[in-house]
Amino acid sequence: MMNASTPFSSKGEGVTPRGTVDETCLAGAALAMVYSPPQVWGATYDPALGLERGTIFPELDKPWMEGDVCDDN
Amino acid sequence: MTTERARLLRQVQNHSFALNEAALYLDGHPDNQKARAYFDKQRELWKQAVADYEEAFGPLTQNSRASTASGAWSWADGPWPWEGEK
């Protein structure tokens, strides 16, 4: 039985998620853990646009809200 | 608020926001030189924007030099934030 409690053991044999598209890439990755790739500094919005969009990073300007990120109407 | 005052204030806000964003990135990547150069640049632009605003419309903060630049305490002279267009 796989040891579900090992979050990401050093030997990397933690829980291998079954049925994922690319199981090799997530080999050893524990379930229910959040993984966030490090952000690399790249292009930024002009400050005026950044304030409007709520971020100066295009890669973080997500369309979660219908319309603008700060859709206040 | 007059359009000129709103324009100058918006400039302060734009650069202030960019500074906050760059600082958030630098918190996680303190050695990133590009981010640091961006922060330094925005800080200069922010300082200039504050100076431009205060020269025309008085101090933005109580501890700003502009609050005593004329000699007298001028902090209370300007319109309060909630006071609309006269």
N, CA and C atoms of all chains as a GROMACS GRO file, in nm:
protein
  477
    1MET      N    1   0.088  -0.116   0.000
    1MET     CA    2   0.000   0.000   0.000
    1MET      C    3   0.093   0.122   0.000
    2MET      N    4   0.069   0.216  -0.084
    2MET     CA    5   0.160   0.332  -0.091
    2MET      C    6   0.144   0.415   0.035
    3ASN      N    7   0.256   0.471   0.078
    3ASN     CA    8   0.252   0.547   0.203
    3ASN      C    9   0.202   0.688   0.173
    4ALA      N   10   0.074   0.712   0.198
    4ALA     CA   11   0.014   0.840   0.157
    4ALA      C   12   0.063   0.954   0.244
    5SER      N   13   0.123   0.918   0.361
    5SER     CA   14   0.153   1.031   0.450
    5SER      C   15   0.287   1.095   0.413
    6THR      N   16   0.367   1.028   0.331
    6THR     CA   17   0.498   1.090   0.297
    6THR      C   18   0.473   1.203   0.198
    7PRO      N   19   0.488   1.326   0.240
    7PRO     CA   20   0.457   1.436   0.147
    7PRO      C   21   0.546   1.427   0.024
    8PHE      N   22   0.671   1.442   0.041
    8PHE     CA   23   0.759   1.434  -0.077
    8PHE      C   24   0.892   1.385  -0.026
    9SER      N   25   0.902   1.256  -0.004
    9SER     CA   26   1.020   1.204   0.068
    9SER      C   27   1.146   1.228  -0.013
   10SER      N   28   1.256   1.233   0.054
   10SER     CA   29   1.382   1.266  -0.015
   10SER      C   30   1.411   1.163  -0.123
   11LYS      N   31   1.371   1.037  -0.099
   11LYS     CA   32   1.403   0.936  -0.203
   11LYS      C   33   1.302   0.946  -0.316
   12GLY      N   34   1.207   1.042  -0.306
   12GLY     CA   35   1.117   1.070  -0.418
   12GLY      C   36   1.016   0.961  -0.443
   13GLU      N   37   1.001   0.864  -0.345
   13GLU     CA   38   0.907   0.757  -0.380
   13GLU      C   39   0.771   0.783  -0.316
   14GLY      N   40   0.740   0.905  -0.285
   14GLY     CA   41   0.613   0.936  -0.216
   14GLY      C   42   0.497   0.878  -0.294
   15VAL      N   43   0.387   0.948  -0.294
   15VAL     CA   44   0.266   0.892  -0.356
   15VAL      C   45   0.266   0.933  -0.503
   16THR      N   46   0.257   0.834  -0.591
   16THR     CA   47   0.252   0.869  -0.734
   16THR      C   48   0.106   0.875  -0.776
   17PRO      N   49   0.060   0.996  -0.815
   17PRO     CA   50  -0.082   1.008  -0.851
   17PRO      C   51  -0.114   0.915  -0.968
   18ARG      N   52  -0.221   0.843  -0.957
   18ARG     CA   53  -0.257   0.750  -1.066
   18ARG      C   54  -0.344   0.824  -1.166
   19GLY      N   55  -0.336   0.785  -1.292
   19GLY     CA   56  -0.431   0.837  -1.391
   19GLY      C   57  -0.398   0.978  -1.435
   20THR      N   58  -0.279   1.030  -1.389
   20THR     CA   59  -0.249   1.167  -1.439
   20THR      C   60  -0.195   1.156  -1.582
   21VAL      N   61  -0.204   1.263  -1.656
   21VAL     CA   62  -0.163   1.258  -1.798
   21VAL      C   63  -0.017   1.218  -1.807
   22ASP      N   64   0.069   1.290  -1.726
   22ASP     CA   65   0.212   1.260  -1.740
   22ASP      C   66   0.261   1.218  -1.602
   23GLU      N   67   0.250   1.089  -1.572
   23GLU     CA   68   0.280   1.045  -1.436
   23GLU      C   69   0.429   1.060  -1.406
   24THR      N   70   0.512   1.055  -1.512
   24THR     CA   71   0.657   1.067  -1.482
   24THR      C   72   0.685   1.206  -1.422
   25CYS      N   73   0.622   1.310  -1.480
   25CYS     CA   74   0.656   1.446  -1.435
   25CYS      C   75   0.616   1.463  -1.290
   26LEU      N   76   0.514   1.396  -1.247
   26LEU     CA   77   0.467   1.414  -1.109
   26LEU      C   78   0.512   1.298  -1.020
   27ALA      N   79   0.607   1.216  -1.074
   27ALA     CA   80   0.653   1.100  -0.996
   27ALA      C   81   0.699   1.148  -0.860
   28GLY      N   82   0.646   1.087  -0.756
   28GLY     CA   83   0.693   1.120  -0.622
   28GLY      C   84   0.625   1.242  -0.565
   29ALA      N   85   0.542   1.308  -0.646
   29ALA     CA   86   0.476   1.428  -0.593
   29ALA      C   87   0.359   1.383  -0.505
   30ALA      N   88   0.350   1.440  -0.387
   30ALA     CA   89   0.245   1.396  -0.294
   30ALA      C   90   0.112   1.458  -0.334
   31LEU      N   91   0.007   1.390  -0.300
   31LEU     CA   92  -0.127   1.443  -0.328
   31LEU      C   93  -0.156   1.561  -0.236
   32ALA      N   94  -0.250   1.641  -0.273
   32ALA     CA   95  -0.302   1.750  -0.187
   32ALA      C   96  -0.196   1.851  -0.146
   33MET      N   97  -0.087   1.856  -0.224
   33MET     CA   98   0.015   1.959  -0.196
   33MET      C   99   0.007   2.061  -0.310
   34VAL      N  100   0.019   2.190  -0.276
   34VAL     CA  101   0.010   2.292  -0.382
   34VAL      C  102   0.150   2.318  -0.435
   35TYR      N  103   0.161   2.318  -0.565
   35TYR     CA  104   0.293   2.346  -0.625
   35TYR      C  105   0.282   2.475  -0.704
   36SER      N  106   0.371   2.570  -0.678
   36SER     CA  107   0.365   2.696  -0.753
   36SER      C  108   0.502   2.721  -0.813
   37PRO      N  109   0.511   2.718  -0.947
   37PRO     CA  110   0.644   2.739  -1.008
   37PRO      C  111   0.695   2.877  -0.973
   38PRO      N  112   0.825   2.894  -0.952
   38PRO     CA  113   0.878   3.028  -0.920
   38PRO      C  114   0.855   3.123  -1.036
   39GLN      N  115   0.819   3.247  -1.006
   39GLN     CA  116   0.793   3.345  -1.112
   39GLN      C  117   0.925   3.402  -1.160
   40VAL      N  118   0.939   3.410  -1.294
   40VAL     CA  119   1.061   3.466  -1.350
   40VAL      C  120   1.031   3.609  -1.392
   41TRP      N  121   1.114   3.705  -1.353
   41TRP     CA  122   1.088   3.845  -1.389
   41TRP      C  123   1.094   3.859  -1.540
   42GLY      N  124   0.987   3.913  -1.597
   42GLY     CA  125   0.986   3.932  -1.742
   42GLY      C  126   0.932   4.069  -1.775
   43ALA      N  127   0.856   4.076  -1.883
   43ALA     CA  128   0.800   4.206  -1.922
   43ALA      C  129   0.700   4.251  -1.816
   44THR      N  130   0.686   4.381  -1.800
   44THR     CA  131   0.586   4.433  -1.705
   44THR      C  132   0.495   4.530  -1.778
   45TYR      N  133   0.376   4.546  -1.726
   45TYR     CA  134   0.284   4.647  -1.782
   45TYR      C  135   0.339   4.785  -1.750
   46ASP      N  136   0.299   4.881  -1.827
   46ASP     CA  137   0.324   5.021  -1.790
   46ASP      C  138   0.252   5.045  -1.656
   47PRO      N  139   0.309   5.123  -1.564
   47PRO     CA  140   0.247   5.141  -1.433
   47PRO      C  141   0.098   5.180  -1.438
   48ALA      N  142   0.061   5.266  -1.532
   48ALA     CA  143  -0.080   5.308  -1.538
   48ALA      C  144  -0.169   5.187  -1.568
   49LEU      N  145  -0.126   5.106  -1.664
   49LEU     CA  146  -0.205   4.987  -1.697
   49LEU      C  147  -0.202   4.888  -1.580
   50GLY      N  148  -0.085   4.877  -1.517
   50GLY     CA  149  -0.072   4.785  -1.404
   50GLY      C  150  -0.171   4.815  -1.293
   51LEU      N  151  -0.186   4.946  -1.261
   51LEU     CA  152  -0.280   4.983  -1.155
   51LEU      C  153  -0.421   4.948  -1.196
   52GLU      N  154  -0.451   4.969  -1.323
   52GLU     CA  155  -0.585   4.938  -1.374
   52GLU      C  156  -0.613   4.789  -1.367
   53ARG      N  157  -0.513   4.709  -1.408
   53ARG     CA  158  -0.533   4.564  -1.415
   53ARG      C  159  -0.515   4.496  -1.279
   54GLY      N  160  -0.455   4.569  -1.185
   54GLY     CA  161  -0.435   4.510  -1.052
   54GLY      C  162  -0.308   4.428  -1.043
   55THR      N  163  -0.223   4.437  -1.149
   55THR     CA  164  -0.093   4.370  -1.144
   55THR      C  165  -0.004   4.430  -1.251
   56ILE      N  166   0.126   4.434  -1.229
   56ILE     CA  167   0.215   4.483  -1.336
   56ILE      C  168   0.268   4.364  -1.415
   57PHE      N  169   0.230   4.242  -1.373
   57PHE     CA  170   0.283   4.122  -1.438
   57PHE      C  171   0.178   4.063  -1.532
   58PRO      N  172   0.199   4.070  -1.664
   58PRO     CA  173   0.101   4.014  -1.757
   58PRO      C  174   0.068   3.868  -1.724
   59GLU      N  175   0.169   3.797  -1.676
   59GLU     CA  176   0.145   3.654  -1.651
   59GLU      C  177   0.055   3.631  -1.529
   60LEU      N  178   0.032   3.737  -1.451
   60LEU     CA  179  -0.057   3.722  -1.336
   60LEU      C  180  -0.191   3.792  -1.359
   61ASP      N  181  -0.208   3.848  -1.476
   61ASP     CA  182  -0.333   3.918  -1.510
   61ASP      C  183  -0.433   3.813  -1.557
   62LYS      N  184  -0.503   3.752  -1.461
   62LYS     CA  185  -0.589   3.639  -1.494
   62LYS      C  186  -0.732   3.686  -1.519
   63PRO      N  187  -0.802   3.620  -1.612
   63PRO     CA  188  -0.940   3.662  -1.643
   63PRO      C  189  -1.040   3.600  -1.546
   64TRP      N  190  -1.011   3.602  -1.413
   64TRP     CA  191  -1.104   3.531  -1.323
   64TRP      C  192  -1.239   3.602  -1.318
   65MET      N  193  -1.232   3.733  -1.333
   65MET     CA  194  -1.362   3.801  -1.324
   65MET      C  195  -1.406   3.834  -1.465
   66GLU      N  196  -1.530   3.818  -1.488
   66GLU     CA  197  -1.584   3.851  -1.620
   66GLU      C  198  -1.554   3.999  -1.642
   67GLY      N  199  -1.490   4.034  -1.748
   67GLY     CA  200  -1.454   4.175  -1.769
   67GLY      C  201  -1.316   4.196  -1.712
   68ASP      N  202  -1.298   4.306  -1.634
   68ASP     CA  203  -1.163   4.337  -1.587
   68ASP      C  204  -1.133   4.266  -1.457
   69VAL      N  205  -1.003   4.266  -1.423
   69VAL     CA  206  -0.964   4.205  -1.294
   69VAL      C  207  -1.030   4.287  -1.184
   70CYS      N  208  -1.031   4.423  -1.195
   70CYS     CA  209  -1.097   4.501  -1.089
   70CYS      C  210  -1.224   4.559  -1.151
   71ASP      N  211  -1.320   4.470  -1.176
   71ASP     CA  212  -1.442   4.514  -1.244
   71ASP      C  213  -1.534   4.573  -1.138
   72ASP      N  214  -1.526   4.706  -1.117
   72ASP     CA  215  -1.602   4.758  -1.003
   72ASP      C  216  -1.740   4.807  -1.044
   73ASN      N  217  -1.778   4.787  -1.173
   73ASN     CA  218  -1.919   4.833  -1.197
   73ASN      C  219  -2.015   4.716  -1.194
   74MET      N  220  -1.236   6.730  -0.780
   74MET     CA  221  -1.092   6.744  -0.794
   74MET      C  222  -1.063   6.787  -0.938
   75THR      N  223  -0.974   6.889  -0.950
   75THR     CA  224  -0.948   6.937  -1.087
   75THR      C  225  -0.879   6.825  -1.166
   76THR      N  226  -0.897   6.828  -1.297
   76THR     CA  227  -0.837   6.721  -1.378
   76THR      C  228  -0.684   6.720  -1.362
   77GLU      N  229  -0.626   6.839  -1.350
   77GLU     CA  230  -0.480   6.843  -1.337
   77GLU      C  231  -0.439   6.777  -1.206
   78ARG      N  232  -0.514   6.808  -1.101
   78ARG     CA  233  -0.480   6.750  -0.970
   78ARG      C  234  -0.502   6.598  -0.974
   79ALA      N  235  -0.611   6.558  -1.038
   79ALA     CA  236  -0.640   6.414  -1.049
   79ALA      C  237  -0.530   6.345  -1.132
   80ARG      N  238  -0.485   6.414  -1.235
   80ARG     CA  239  -0.383   6.356  -1.322
   80ARG      C  240  -0.253   6.335  -1.246
   81LEU      N  241  -0.213   6.440  -1.172
   81LEU     CA  242  -0.088   6.431  -1.097
   81LEU      C  243  -0.100   6.326  -0.985
   82LEU      N  244  -0.216   6.321  -0.921
   82LEU     CA  245  -0.235   6.222  -0.814
   82LEU      C  246  -0.231   6.081  -0.870
   83ARG      N  247  -0.289   6.065  -0.988
   83ARG     CA  248  -0.291   5.932  -1.049
   83ARG      C  249  -0.148   5.885  -1.081
   84GLN      N  250  -0.063   5.983  -1.121
   84GLN     CA  251   0.077   5.948  -1.149
   84GLN      C  252   0.142   5.892  -1.022
   85VAL      N  253   0.114   5.958  -0.909
   85VAL     CA  254   0.171   5.912  -0.782
   85VAL      C  255   0.122   5.770  -0.755
   86GLN      N  256  -0.008   5.749  -0.778
   86GLN     CA  257  -0.066   5.618  -0.749
   86GLN      C  258  -0.009   5.511  -0.841
   87ASN      N  259   0.009   5.544  -0.969
   87ASN     CA  260   0.062   5.448  -1.065
   87ASN      C  261   0.199   5.397  -1.021
   88HIS      N  262   0.287   5.491  -0.990
   88HIS     CA  263   0.423   5.450  -0.954
   88HIS      C  264   0.427   5.386  -0.815
   89SER      N  265   0.340   5.432  -0.728
   89SER     CA  266   0.333   5.372  -0.596
   89SER      C  267   0.291   5.226  -0.606
   90PHE      N  268   0.194   5.200  -0.694
   90PHE     CA  269   0.149   5.062  -0.713
   90PHE      C  270   0.259   4.977  -0.774
   91ALA      N  271   0.329   5.032  -0.873
   91ALA     CA  272   0.438   4.956  -0.937
   91ALA      C  273   0.545   4.922  -0.834
   92LEU      N  274   0.569   5.016  -0.741
   92LEU     CA  275   0.668   4.990  -0.635
   92LEU      C  276   0.622   4.874  -0.547
   93ASN      N  277   0.494   4.877  -0.512
   93ASN     CA  278   0.442   4.768  -0.427
   93ASN      C  279   0.458   4.633  -0.496
   94GLU      N  280   0.424   4.630  -0.624
   94GLU     CA  281   0.432   4.504  -0.699
   94GLU      C  282   0.577   4.455  -0.706
   95ALA      N  283   0.667   4.548  -0.739
   95ALA     CA  284   0.808   4.508  -0.751
   95ALA      C  285   0.860   4.460  -0.615
   96ALA      N  286   0.814   4.525  -0.509
   96ALA     CA  287   0.860   4.486  -0.375
   96ALA      C  288   0.812   4.345  -0.342
   97LEU      N  289   0.689   4.315  -0.381
   97LEU     CA  290   0.637   4.180  -0.357
   97LEU      C  291   0.725   4.078  -0.427
   98TYR      N  292   0.765   4.110  -0.551
   98TYR     CA  293   0.851   4.016  -0.625
   98TYR      C  294   0.987   4.005  -0.557
   99LEU      N  295   1.041   4.120  -0.517
   99LEU     CA  296   1.174   4.120  -0.454
   99LEU      C  297   1.173   4.045  -0.321
  100ASP      N  298   1.058   4.044  -0.253
  100ASP     CA  299   1.051   3.967  -0.128
  100ASP      C  300   1.089   3.822  -0.154
  101GLY      N  301   1.046   3.772  -0.271
  101GLY     CA  302   1.072   3.630  -0.301
  101GLY      C  303   1.199   3.610  -0.382
  102HIS      N  304   1.245   3.717  -0.445
  102HIS     CA  305   1.364   3.704  -0.531
  102HIS      C  306   1.456   3.823  -0.507
  103PRO      N  307   1.510   3.833  -0.382
  103PRO     CA  308   1.584   3.955  -0.345
  103PRO      C  309   1.707   3.984  -0.431
  104ASP      N  310   1.760   3.881  -0.497
  104ASP     CA  311   1.884   3.904  -0.573
  104ASP      C  312   1.859   3.932  -0.721
  105ASN      N  313   1.731   3.938  -0.758
  105ASN     CA  314   1.704   3.957  -0.901
  105ASN      C  315   1.736   4.101  -0.940
  106GLN      N  316   1.836   4.115  -1.026
  106GLN     CA  317   1.884   4.249  -1.059
  106GLN      C  318   1.784   4.326  -1.146
  107LYS      N  319   1.715   4.255  -1.234
  107LYS     CA  320   1.617   4.326  -1.319
  107LYS      C  321   1.507   4.385  -1.234
  108ALA      N  322   1.459   4.302  -1.139
  108ALA     CA  323   1.350   4.350  -1.053
  108ALA      C  324   1.399   4.468  -0.969
  109ARG      N  325   1.522   4.457  -0.925
  109ARG     CA  326   1.578   4.563  -0.840
  109ARG      C  327   1.594   4.692  -0.920
  110ALA      N  328   1.637   4.680  -1.046
  110ALA     CA  329   1.654   4.799  -1.131
  110ALA      C  330   1.517   4.862  -1.155
  111TYR      N  331   1.417   4.777  -1.175
  111TYR     CA  332   1.280   4.827  -1.196
  111TYR      C  333   1.234   4.903  -1.072
  112PHE      N  334   1.257   4.845  -0.957
  112PHE     CA  335   1.216   4.909  -0.830
  112PHE      C  336   1.284   5.045  -0.815
  113ASP      N  337   1.413   5.048  -0.840
  113ASP     CA  338   1.487   5.174  -0.823
  113ASP      C  339   1.433   5.281  -0.918
  114LYS      N  340   1.403   5.237  -1.040
  114LYS     CA  341   1.351   5.332  -1.141
  114LYS      C  342   1.215   5.384  -1.097
  115GLN      N  343   1.128   5.295  -1.055
  115GLN     CA  344   0.993   5.338  -1.016
  115GLN      C  345   0.999   5.428  -0.893
  116ARG      N  346   1.098   5.402  -0.808
  116ARG     CA  347   1.108   5.487  -0.688
  116ARG      C  348   1.142   5.630  -0.728
  117GLU      N  349   1.231   5.645  -0.828
  117GLU     CA  350   1.264   5.780  -0.876
  117GLU      C  351   1.140   5.846  -0.936
  118LEU      N  352   1.069   5.768  -1.017
  118LEU     CA  353   0.950   5.823  -1.082
  118LEU      C  354   0.844   5.860  -0.978
  119TRP      N  355   0.835   5.777  -0.873
  119TRP     CA  356   0.737   5.805  -0.768
  119TRP      C  357   0.773   5.933  -0.694
  120LYS      N  358   0.901   5.948  -0.660
  120LYS     CA  359   0.947   6.069  -0.589
  120LYS      C  360   0.915   6.192  -0.674
  121GLN      N  361   0.941   6.181  -0.805
  121GLN     CA  362   0.916   6.296  -0.893
  121GLN      C  363   0.766   6.326  -0.899
  122ALA      N  364   0.686   6.220  -0.904
  122ALA     CA  365   0.541   6.240  -0.914
  122ALA      C  366   0.489   6.307  -0.787
  123VAL      N  367   0.542   6.266  -0.672
  123VAL     CA  368   0.498   6.328  -0.546
  123VAL      C  369   0.540   6.475  -0.545
  124ALA      N  370   0.664   6.501  -0.590
  124ALA     CA  371   0.712   6.640  -0.592
  124ALA      C  372   0.625   6.725  -0.686
  125ASP      N  373   0.593   6.671  -0.802
  125ASP     CA  374   0.510   6.745  -0.897
  125ASP      C  375   0.374   6.777  -0.836
  126TYR      N  376   0.316   6.679  -0.769
  126TYR     CA  377   0.183   6.700  -0.710
  126TYR      C  378   0.191   6.803  -0.599
  127GLU      N  379   0.288   6.786  -0.511
  127GLU     CA  380   0.295   6.872  -0.394
  127GLU      C  381   0.330   7.016  -0.432
  128GLU      N  382   0.408   7.031  -0.536
  128GLU     CA  383   0.443   7.167  -0.579
  128GLU      C  384   0.318   7.242  -0.622
  129ALA      N  385   0.226   7.168  -0.681
  129ALA     CA  386   0.106   7.235  -0.734
  129ALA      C  387  -0.008   7.235  -0.633
  130PHE      N  388  -0.017   7.129  -0.552
  130PHE     CA  389  -0.139   7.116  -0.472
  130PHE      C  390  -0.113   7.093  -0.324
  131GLY      N  391   0.010   7.112  -0.282
  131GLY     CA  392   0.036   7.100  -0.139
  131GLY      C  393   0.068   6.958  -0.096
  132PRO      N  394   0.094   6.941   0.034
  132PRO     CA  395   0.145   6.813   0.085
  132PRO      C  396   0.047   6.698   0.069
  133LEU      N  397   0.102   6.581   0.035
  133LEU     CA  398   0.020   6.459   0.028
  133LEU      C  399   0.020   6.390   0.163
  134THR      N  400   0.127   6.411   0.237
  134THR     CA  401   0.134   6.351   0.370
  134THR      C  402   0.176   6.458   0.470
  135GLN      N  403   0.141   6.433   0.595
  135GLN     CA  404   0.172   6.533   0.698
  135GLN      C  405   0.322   6.552   0.711
  136ASN      N  406   0.398   6.442   0.696
  136ASN     CA  407   0.542   6.456   0.722
  136ASN      C  408   0.617   6.494   0.594
  137SER      N  409   0.542   6.532   0.493
  137SER     CA  410   0.609   6.575   0.370
  137SER      C  411   0.673   6.711   0.393
  138ARG      N  412   0.786   6.734   0.326
  138ARG     CA  413   0.849   6.867   0.342
  138ARG      C  414   0.752   6.977   0.303
  139ALA      N  415   0.663   6.941   0.210
  139ALA     CA  416   0.573   7.044   0.158
  139ALA      C  417   0.480   7.098   0.266
  140SER      N  418   0.465   7.020   0.374
  140SER     CA  419   0.369   7.068   0.473
  140SER      C  420   0.424   7.189   0.548
  141THR      N  421   0.556   7.210   0.537
  141THR     CA  422   0.610   7.329   0.605
  141THR      C  423   0.698   7.412   0.513
  142ALA      N  424   0.698   7.377   0.386
  142ALA     CA  425   0.791   7.443   0.292
  142ALA      C  426   0.768   7.593   0.289
  143SER      N  427   0.642   7.635   0.303
  143SER     CA  428   0.614   7.780   0.295
  143SER      C  429   0.642   7.844   0.430
  144GLY      N  430   0.693   7.768   0.524
  144GLY     CA  431   0.719   7.826   0.657
  144GLY      C  432   0.604   7.792   0.750
  145ALA      N  433   0.481   7.824   0.703
  145ALA     CA  434   0.365   7.796   0.790
  145ALA      C  435   0.324   7.650   0.776
  146TRP      N  436   0.244   7.602   0.869
  146TRP     CA  437   0.193   7.465   0.863
  146TRP      C  438   0.081   7.463   0.761
  147SER      N  439   0.103   7.400   0.648
  147SER     CA  440   0.002   7.411   0.541
  147SER      C  441  -0.078   7.283   0.524
  148TRP      N  442  -0.056   7.186   0.612
  148TRP     CA  443  -0.120   7.056   0.595
  148TRP      C  444  -0.272   7.071   0.589
  149ALA      N  445  -0.325   7.162   0.671
  149ALA     CA  446  -0.473   7.170   0.679
  149ALA      C  447  -0.531   7.260   0.571
  150ASP      N  448  -0.444   7.325   0.492
  150ASP     CA  449  -0.499   7.422   0.395
  150ASP      C  450  -0.567   7.353   0.278
  151GLY      N  451  -0.510   7.242   0.232
  151GLY     CA  452  -0.566   7.180   0.111
  151GLY      C  453  -0.702   7.119   0.139
  152PRO      N  454  -0.776   7.081   0.032
  152PRO     CA  455  -0.906   7.017   0.052
  152PRO      C  456  -0.886   6.880   0.116
  153TRP      N  457  -0.976   6.840   0.201
  153TRP     CA  458  -0.967   6.706   0.260
  153TRP      C  459  -1.006   6.606   0.151
  154PRO      N  460  -0.957   6.483   0.163
  154PRO     CA  461  -0.980   6.385   0.056
  154PRO      C  462  -1.127   6.369   0.020
  155TRP      N  463  -1.215   6.386   0.122
  155TRP     CA  464  -1.357   6.361   0.092
  155TRP      C  465  -1.428   6.485   0.038
  156GLU      N  466  -1.351   6.598   0.038
  156GLU     CA  467  -1.416   6.720  -0.011
  156GLU      C  468  -1.412   6.716  -0.163
  157GLY      N  469  -1.528   6.726  -0.221
  157GLY     CA  470  -1.531   6.715  -0.368
  157GLY      C  471  -1.490   6.844  -0.434
  158GLU      N  472  -1.522   6.856  -0.561
  158GLU     CA  473  -1.489   6.973  -0.644
  158GLU      C  474  -1.564   7.096  -0.590
  159LYS      N  475  -1.490   7.208  -0.572
  159LYS     CA  476  -1.559   7.328  -0.515
  159LYS      C  477  -1.636   7.398  -0.628
   0.00000   0.00000   0.00000
